[in-house]
């Protein structure tokens, strides 16, 4: 079978997926969710002219240096009853409080002769100003931040803390969001032992289920942990059937999709669905499969820990973004300089490295075997060598993904 390019494989995966269903939730329950509607401002914001600092609201025309003004009001944030200022009058005003009619500027309190600034101090009867001000100085006018009808957030945007704050500020109490994709995760292999059990000869701990679950959760998805299947058709099919029965939106497996005598995942999936492809021209991670099992999208990752991690980042992360309602974006690349010569076998390669932020030099973190998870722990970047490239000398620039 001809190896697919990385770009072609990614395009096929994304083309086959559709976002999950939506739900309407209260604002305090949508952090990290993906918005499923466009939000527009239903009024100007700020809603009224207000002071940007503590000081005195006044008429700019009255502020020749040394002028003394009569203080006729004390305006706190939230005040509703406001006097109209006339010639020679001022009002003490707090940050965020509405500007009274007649005033067109605010003079900071520290630029007056009023020195009683502790909490609870009463407003003075009069105040002497120390400098002239311009009209609109220290005033936040109505509509300065947003105009009524302006688009605030687009559908497909993942909601962050600042987004929730703005929605609350605009009085948006409930929003339509996409459900969290439900991802069934399983490993396969007779050699796998739960992390809390001792190893016996020939056995290894199941590391992929922990690393991949963390990667899935970092996408905002929910993980359905199915454990590890024995190298038997019935065991593999039993866990895949459970994924369907528990309404998984997609299934992600590690191992079992290569051509080994005990790799049953590929066979079971093909018997109960289809595989669109199962080999990709990349290193690490050639045995990557994509298709569907009983109409549930299926992504089969390699079993070696580094291969599983890298193929998740290259393919599964963007797939989960699309399921969650986001528009998958190309991952940002940065040009770095090789501190040493690097080699590959001609497949598109993702090499573990440390990039020094001061010098922008990249150094490999040891050998690049797909079982060397420690080298991935040490790395802060993946260097990317395009397909067809077998070596690059020291001093040459290459693209990198920074963690």
For each residue, the residues with C-beta under 8 A, 3 or more apart:
1: 277 278 279
2:
3: 279 280 281 286 347
4: 8 9 12 277 279 280 281
5: 8 9 280 281 348 387
6: 9 10 280 281 282 314 348 387
7: 10 11
8: 4 5 11 12
9: 4 5 6 12 13 277 280 288 290 315
10: 6 7 13 14 314 315 318
11: 7 8 14 15
12: 4 8 9 15 16 276 277 290
13: 9 10 16 17 290 299 315 318 319
14: 10 11 17 318 319 322 328
15: 11 12
16: 12 13 276 290 292 297
17: 13 14 250 297 319 322 323
18: 322 323
19: 178 322 323 324 325
20: 178 179 180 181 182 249 323 324 325
21: 178 179
22: 36 176 177 178 179 325
23: 176 177 178 179
24: 174 175 176 177
25: 29 30 33 174 175 177
26: 29 30 173 174
27: 30 164 167 168 172 173 174 175
28:
29: 25 26
30: 25 26 27 33 159 164 175 177
31: 159 160 161 164
32: 158 159 220
33: 25 30 158 159 177 178 180 220
34: 156 157 158 159 177 178 220 324 325 326
35: 39 153 154 155 156 157 158 159 175 176 177 178 325
36: 22 155 175 176 177 178 325
37: 155 175 176
38: 151 153 154 155
39: 35 151 152 153 167 170 172 175
40: 149 150 151 152
41: 44 45 146 147 148 149 150 152 170
42: 148 170 171
43: 47 148 170
44: 41 47 142 143 146 147 148
45: 41 143 144 145 146 169 170
46: 49 50 140 141 142 143 144 145
47: 43 44 142
48: 98 99 142
49: 46 98 99 139 140 141 142
50: 46 96 97 98 99 139 140
51: 54 55 57 93 94 95 96 97 99 106 138 139 140
52: 95 106 138 139 140
53: 95 106 108 109 138
54: 51 93 94 95 108 109 117
55: 51 92 93 106 107 108 109 111 112 138
56: 69 71 90 91 92 93 106 107 109 112 114 127 129
57: 51 75 85 90 91 92 93 99 100 103 105 106
58: 62 63 69 85 89 90 91 103 105 106 107 129 133
59: 62 63 85 87 89 102 103 104 105
60: 63 104 105 132 133 134 135 137
61:
62: 58 59 67 69 87 88 89 90
63: 58 59 60 67 105 107 129 131 132 133
64: 67 132
65: 129 130 131 132
66: 128 129 130
67: 62 63 64 128 129
68: 126 127 128 129
69: 56 58 62 88 89 90 126 127 128 129
70: 88 89 90 125 126
71: 56 74 89 90 91 92 123 124 125 126 127
72: 83 85 89 90 91
73: 82 83 91 92 100 123
74: 71 91 92 122 123
75: 57 79 82 91 92 93 94 97 98 100
76: 79 94 97
77: 94 95 96 97
78: 97
79: 75 76 82 97 98
80:
81:
82: 73 75 79 98 100 101
83: 72 73 91 100 101
84: 100 101 102
85: 57 58 59 72 89 90 91 100 101 102 103
86: 89 102
87: 59 62
88: 62 69 70
89: 58 59 62 69 70 71 72 85 86 102
90: 56 57 58 62 69 70 71 72 85 103 127
91: 56 57 58 71 72 73 74 75 83 85 100 103
92: 55 56 57 71 73 74 75 109 114 123 124 127
93: 51 54 55 56 57 75 97 99 100 106
94: 51 54 75 76 77 97
95: 51 52 53 54 77
96: 50 51 77
97: 50 51 75 76 77 78 79 93 94
98: 48 49 50 75 79 82
99: 48 49 50 51 57 93 103 104 106 139
100: 57 73 75 82 83 84 85 91 93 103
101: 82 83 84 85
102: 59 84 85 86 89
103: 57 58 59 85 90 91 99 100 106
104: 59 60 99 135 136 139
105: 57 58 59 60 63 133 134 135 136 137 138 139
106: 51 52 53 55 56 57 58 93 99 103 133 137 138 139
107: 55 56 58 63 111 112 129 131 133 137 138
108: 53 54 55 111 112 138
109: 53 54 55 56 92 112 114 117
110:
111: 55 107 108 129 130 131
112: 55 56 107 108 109 127 128 129 130
113: 127 128 130
114: 56 92 109 117 124 127
115:
116: 121 122 124
117: 54 109 114 121
118: 121
119:
120:
121: 116 117 118
122: 74 116
123: 71 73 74 92
124: 71 92 114 116 127
125: 70 71
126: 68 69 70 71
127: 56 68 69 71 90 92 112 113 114 124
128: 66 67 68 69 112 113
129: 56 58 63 65 66 67 68 69 107 111 112 132 133
130: 65 66 111 112 113
131: 63 65 107 111
132: 60 63 64 65 129
133: 58 60 63 105 106 107 129 137 138
134: 60 105 137
135: 60 104 105
136: 104 105 139 141
137: 60 105 106 107 133 134
138: 51 52 53 55 105 106 107 108 133
139: 49 50 51 52 99 104 105 106 136
140: 46 49 50 51 52 144
141: 46 49 136 144
142: 44 46 47 48 49
143: 44 45 46 146 147 148
144: 45 46 140 141
145: 45 46
146: 41 44 45 143 150 152 170
147: 41 44 143 150
148: 41 42 43 44 143
149: 40 41
150: 40 41 146 147
151: 38 39 40 154
152: 39 40 41 146 166 167 170
153: 35 38 39 157 159 163 166 167
154: 35 38 151 157
155: 35 36 37 38 325
156: 34 35 325 326 327
157: 34 35 153 154 163 326
158: 32 33 34 35 220 324 326
159: 30 31 32 33 34 35 153 163 164 175 177
160: 31 163 164
161: 31 164 165
162: 165 166
163: 153 157 159 160 166 167
164: 27 30 31 159 160 161 167 168
165: 161 162 168 169
166: 152 153 162 163 169 170
167: 27 39 152 153 163 164 170 172 175
168: 27 164 165 171 172
169: 45 165 166
170: 39 41 42 43 45 146 152 166 167
171: 42 168
172: 27 39 167 168 175
173: 26 27
174: 24 25 26 27
175: 24 25 27 30 35 36 37 39 159 167 172
176: 22 23 24 35 36 37
177: 22 23 24 25 30 33 34 35 36 159 325
178: 19 20 21 22 23 33 34 35 36 324 325
179: 20 21 22 23 182
180: 20 33 220 221 222 324
181: 20 219 220 221 222 249 250 320 323 324
182: 20 179 221 222 224 246 247 248 249
183: 216 221 222 223 224 248 249 250 251 252 320
184: 224 226 242 243 246 248 250 251 252 296
185: 209 212 213 216 223 224 225 226 252 253
186: 209 226 227 228 229 239 240 243 251 252 253 254
187: 192 206 208 209 227 228 229 253 254 255 303
188: 192 228 229 230 231 236 253 254 255 256 263 264 265 303
189: 192 228 229 231 255 256 303
190: 230 231 262
191: 202 203 204
192: 187 188 189 203 204 205 206 228
193: 197 198 199 200 203 204 205 206
194: 197 205 206 228
195: 205 206 207 210
196:
197: 193 194
198: 193
199: 193 203 204 205
200: 193 203
201:
202: 191
203: 191 192 193 199 200
204: 191 192 193 199 207
205: 192 193 194 195 199
206: 187 192 193 194 195 209 210 228
207: 195 204 210 211 305 373
208: 187 211 212 254 255 301 303 305 308
209: 185 186 187 206 212 213 225 227 228 254
210: 195 206 207 213 214
211: 207 208 214 215 305 308 309
212: 185 208 209 215 216 252 254 301 308 309 312
213: 185 209 210 216 217 223 225
214: 210 211 217 218
215: 211 212 218 219 309 312 313 316 317
216: 183 185 212 213 219 221 223 252 316 320
217: 213 214 220 221 222 223
218: 214 215
219: 181 215 216 317 320 321 324
220: 32 33 34 158 180 181 217 320 324
221: 180 181 182 183 216 217 320 323 324
222: 180 181 182 183 217
223: 183 185 213 216 217
224: 182 183 184 185 243 246 248
225: 185 209 213
226: 184 185 186 229 239 242 243
227: 186 187 209 239
228: 186 187 188 189 192 194 206 209
229: 186 187 188 189 226 232 235 236 238 239 256 265
230: 188 190 235 236
231: 188 189 190 235 256 262 263 264
232: 229 235 236 264
233: 236 237 264 267 268
234: 237 238
235: 229 230 231 232 238 239
236: 188 229 230 232 233 239 240 256 264 265 268
237: 233 234 240 241 268 272
238: 229 234 235 241 242
239: 186 226 227 229 235 236 242 243
240: 186 236 237 243 244 251 268 269 272 293 294
241: 237 238 244 245 294
242: 184 226 238 239 245 246
243: 184 186 224 226 239 240 246 248 251 293 296
244: 240 241 247 248 293 294 296
245: 241 242
246: 182 184 224 242 243
247: 182 244
248: 182 183 184 224 243 244 251 296
249: 20 181 182 183 296 297 323
250: 17 181 183 184 296 297 298 299 319 320 323
251: 183 184 186 240 243 248 293 296 297 298 299
252: 183 184 185 186 212 216 299 300 301 312 316
253: 185 186 187 188 256 257 265 298 299 300 301
254: 186 187 188 208 209 212 300 301 302 303 308
255: 187 188 189 208 258 263 265 301 302 303
256: 188 189 229 231 236 253 263 264 265 266 300 303
257: 253 263 265 266 278 287 288 289 300 301 302
258: 255 263 266 287 302 303
259: 263 287
260: 263
261:
262: 190 231
263: 188 231 255 256 257 258 259 260 266 267
264: 188 231 232 233 236 256 267 268
265: 188 229 236 253 255 256 257 268 269 289 300
266: 256 257 258 263 269 270 275 278 289 300
267: 233 263 264 270 271
268: 233 236 237 240 264 265 271 272 293
269: 240 265 266 272 273 274 275 289 291 292 293 298 300
270: 266 267 273 274 275 291
271: 267 268
272: 237 240 268 269 293 294
273: 269 270 291 292 293 294 295 296 298
274: 269 270 291 292
275: 266 269 270 278 289 290 291 298
276: 12 16 290 291
277: 1 4 9 12 280 288 289 290 291
278: 1 257 266 275 287 288 289 290 300
279: 1 3 4 286 287 288
280: 3 4 5 6 9 277 285 286 288 311
281: 3 4 5 6 286 347 348 387
282: 6 285 286 288 311 314 347 348 349 350
283: 286 344 345 347 348 349 350
284: 302 304 306 307 310 311 350 368 370
285: 280 282 288 301 302 307 308 310 311 314 350 370
286: 3 279 280 281 282 283 302 347
287: 257 258 259 278 279 300 302 307
288: 9 257 277 278 279 280 282 285 299 300 301 302 311 315
289: 257 265 266 269 275 277 278 298 299 300
290: 9 12 13 16 275 276 277 278 297 298 299 300 315
291: 269 270 273 274 275 276 277 297 298
292: 16 269 273 274 295 296 297 298
293: 240 243 244 251 268 269 272 273 296 298
294: 240 241 244 272 273
295: 273 292
296: 184 243 244 248 249 250 251 273 292 293
297: 16 17 249 250 251 290 291 292 319
298: 250 251 253 269 273 275 289 290 291 292 293
299: 13 250 251 252 253 288 289 290 315 316 319
300: 252 253 254 256 257 265 266 269 278 287 288 289 290
301: 208 212 252 253 254 255 257 285 288 307 308 311 312 316
302: 254 255 257 258 284 285 286 287 288 307 308 311 370
303: 187 188 189 208 254 255 256 258 307 308
304: 284 307 308 370 371
305: 207 208 211 308 309 370 371 373 376
306: 284 309 310 352 369 370 371 372 373 375 376
307: 284 285 287 301 302 303 304 310 311 370
308: 208 211 212 254 285 301 302 303 304 305 311 312
309: 211 212 215 305 306 312 313 373 376
310: 284 285 306 307 313 314 350 382
311: 280 282 284 285 288 301 302 307 308 314 315 316
312: 212 215 252 301 308 309 315 316 317
313: 215 309 310 316 317 331 382 401
314: 6 10 282 285 310 311 317 350
315: 9 10 13 288 290 299 311 312 318 319
316: 215 216 252 299 301 311 312 313 319 320
317: 215 219 312 313 314 320 321
318: 10 13 14 315 321 322 328
319: 13 14 17 250 297 299 315 316 322 323 328
320: 181 183 216 219 220 221 250 316 317 323 324
321: 219 317 318 324 326 327 328 329
322: 14 17 18 19 318 319 325 326 327 328
323: 17 18 19 20 181 221 249 250 319 320
324: 19 20 34 158 178 180 181 219 220 221 320 321
325: 19 20 22 34 35 36 155 156 177 178 322
326: 34 156 157 158 321 322 329
327: 156 321 322
328: 14 318 319 321 322
329: 321 326
330:
331: 313 401
332: 401 402
333: 384 399 400 401
334: 355 399 400 401 402
335: 397 398 399 400
336: 353 355 360 361 362 381 383 397 398 399 400
337: 359 360 361 362 395 396 397
338: 341 342 361 362 383 392 393 394 395 396 397 398
339: 361 362 363 394
340: 363 364 394
341: 338 391 392 393 394
342: 338 351 364 383 385 391 392 398
343: 390 391
344: 283 347 349 351 385 389 390 391
345: 283 349 390
346: 387 388 389 390
347: 3 281 282 283 286 344 387
348: 5 6 281 282 283 384 385 386 387
349: 282 283 344 345 383 384 385 389
350: 282 283 284 285 310 314 382 383 384 401
351: 342 344 364 368 382 383 384 385
352: 306 364 365 366 368 372 375 376 378 379 381 382 383
353: 336 362 363 364 365 379 380 381 382 383 400
354: 362 363 365 378 379 380 381
355: 334 336 360 361 362 380 381 400 402
356: 359 360 361 362 363
357: 360
358:
359: 337 356
360: 336 337 355 356 357
361: 336 337 338 339 355 356
362: 336 337 338 339 353 354 355 356 381 383 398 400
363: 339 340 353 354 356
364: 340 342 351 352 353 368 375 383
365: 352 353 354 375 376 378 379
366: 352 372 374 375 378
367: 372 375
368: 284 351 352 364 372 375
369: 306 372
370: 284 285 302 304 305 306 307
371: 304 305 306
372: 306 352 366 367 368 369 375 376
373: 207 305 306 309 376 377
374: 366 377 378
375: 306 352 364 365 366 367 368 372 378 379
376: 305 306 309 352 365 372 373 379
377: 373 374
378: 352 354 365 366 374 375
379: 352 353 354 365 375 376 382 403
380: 353 354 355 402 403
381: 336 352 353 354 355 362 400 401 402 403
382: 310 313 350 351 352 353 379 400 401 403
383: 336 338 342 349 350 351 352 353 362 364 398 399 400
384: 333 348 349 350 351 398 399 400 401
385: 342 344 348 349 351 389 392 398
386: 348 389
387: 5 6 281 346 347 348
388: 346
389: 344 346 349 385 386 392
390: 343 344 345 346
391: 341 342 343 344
392: 338 341 342 385 389 396 398
393: 338 341 396
394: 338 339 340 341
395: 337 338
396: 337 338 392 393
397: 335 336 337 338
398: 335 336 338 342 362 383 384 385 392
399: 333 334 335 336 383 384
400: 333 334 335 336 353 355 362 381 382 383 384
401: 313 331 332 333 334 350 381 382 384
402: 332 334 355 380 381
403: 379 380 381 382
